[in-house]
Amino acid sequence: ERYYCAVEHDQDFLEAWTQIGCLHRELGDLKSARSALQIALHVLPDYPEAHFLLAEVLQAQEDHDAAAAHWEAYLQHDSRGPWADLARDRLALLRGEAD
C-alpha cells in the first residue's frame, strides 16, 4: 500500500515500482507483477534488477522467449551482479545447454 502511495506522488519512483512487482510476484499475481516491472523498465530501461525480476515473472508465465530476452538484458547491464550465474543457468536451460 505504501509503495502505491509513493508512485502516486512520483510516477517515476523506480524502486517503488520494482518492489510493487516483487510483492505481486510473491502473492502469485503475475499479471500485476509484470505490469509494475514493465513500468520500472519504462522509467529506466537499463535497470538490471527489473530485467531479472521481469524475466522470472515471464518464465513463470511460460513466456520463455521474452524471459530469455530479459535475462540477456540483465547480463548485458550487470554481468557480475548477484544474480548473474542464475541468469546464465536459466538461459542455458532454455537453450538446452544445461548439464
Secondary structure per residue as TSV (DSSP state, phi and psi in degrees):
chain	resnum	aa	ss	phi	psi
A	1	E	-	360.0	-41.3
A	2	R	H	-67.5	-33.8
A	3	Y	H	-65.5	-37.5
A	4	Y	H	-66.7	-36.7
A	5	C	H	-62.7	-40.2
A	6	A	H	-63.1	-43.8
A	7	V	H	-75.8	-19.6
A	8	E	H	-65.9	-36.2
A	9	H	H	-82.6	-29.2
A	10	D	-	-144.4	97.6
A	11	Q	T	-63.0	-17.6
A	12	D	T	-100.9	19.9
A	13	F	-	-76.2	89.5
A	14	L	H	-54.0	-50.0
A	15	E	H	-64.5	-35.3
A	16	A	H	-66.3	-44.3
A	17	W	H	-61.3	-39.1
A	18	T	H	-64.9	-43.8
A	19	Q	H	-67.2	-36.6
A	20	I	H	-60.0	-43.2
A	21	G	H	-60.5	-44.1
A	22	C	H	-62.0	-44.3
A	23	L	H	-64.4	-43.8
A	24	H	H	-63.7	-38.5
A	25	R	H	-61.7	-45.4
A	26	E	H	-62.6	-31.2
A	27	L	T	-84.3	-3.4
A	28	G	T	84.8	8.2
A	29	D	-	-93.1	79.5
A	30	L	H	-67.9	-33.2
A	31	K	H	-62.7	-46.3
A	32	S	H	-69.1	-36.0
A	33	A	H	-62.3	-46.4
A	34	R	H	-59.3	-45.1
A	35	S	H	-62.0	-46.9
A	36	A	H	-63.1	-41.7
A	37	L	H	-69.9	-33.2
A	38	Q	H	-66.3	-36.3
A	39	I	H	-65.1	-42.9
A	40	A	H	-57.1	-42.5
A	41	L	H	-73.4	-23.9
A	42	H	H	-68.3	-37.9
A	43	V	H	-68.0	-46.0
A	44	L	-	-140.8	93.3
A	45	P	T	-59.7	-20.8
A	46	D	T	-99.5	17.2
A	47	Y	-	-78.2	105.1
A	48	P	H	-57.6	-45.1
A	49	E	H	-59.1	-42.2
A	50	A	H	-66.1	-36.8
A	51	H	H	-62.4	-45.5
A	52	F	H	-63.4	-48.6
A	53	L	H	-64.4	-39.4
A	54	L	H	-64.7	-38.2
A	55	A	H	-59.9	-41.6
A	56	E	H	-62.8	-42.4
A	57	V	H	-64.8	-46.5
A	58	L	H	-61.7	-38.8
A	59	Q	H	-62.9	-42.2
A	60	A	H	-64.6	-28.7
A	61	Q	T	-86.9	4.2
A	62	E	T	62.6	30.4
A	63	D	-	-98.3	73.5
A	64	H	H	-64.2	-40.2
A	65	D	H	-64.3	-44.1
A	66	A	H	-66.6	-39.1
A	67	A	H	-61.1	-45.3
A	68	A	H	-59.7	-41.1
A	69	A	H	-61.4	-37.0
A	70	H	H	-79.1	-32.2
A	71	W	H	-65.8	-39.1
A	72	E	H	-64.3	-40.8
A	73	A	H	-64.0	-41.3
A	74	Y	H	-56.3	-50.2
A	75	L	H	-65.5	-32.9
A	76	Q	H	-63.9	-36.7
A	77	H	H	-95.6	-17.3
A	78	D	-	-155.8	69.5
A	79	S	T	-70.9	-12.7
A	80	R	T	-117.2	12.7
A	81	G	S	-67.5	178.3
A	82	P	T	-64.4	-21.3
A	83	W	T	-113.6	13.6
A	84	A	H	-60.9	-46.6
A	85	D	H	-64.2	-39.9
A	86	L	H	-64.7	-41.9
A	87	A	H	-62.0	-42.6
A	88	R	H	-62.5	-42.0
A	89	D	H	-62.9	-43.0
A	90	R	H	-62.9	-42.9
A	91	L	H	-64.0	-41.5
A	92	A	H	-62.2	-40.6
A	93	L	H	-62.8	-43.6
A	94	L	H	-64.0	-34.4
A	95	R	H	-88.3	-1.5
A	96	G	T	74.7	24.4
A	97	E	-	-101.6	2.2
A	98	A	-	-69.4	152.8
A	99	D	-	-68.1	360.0
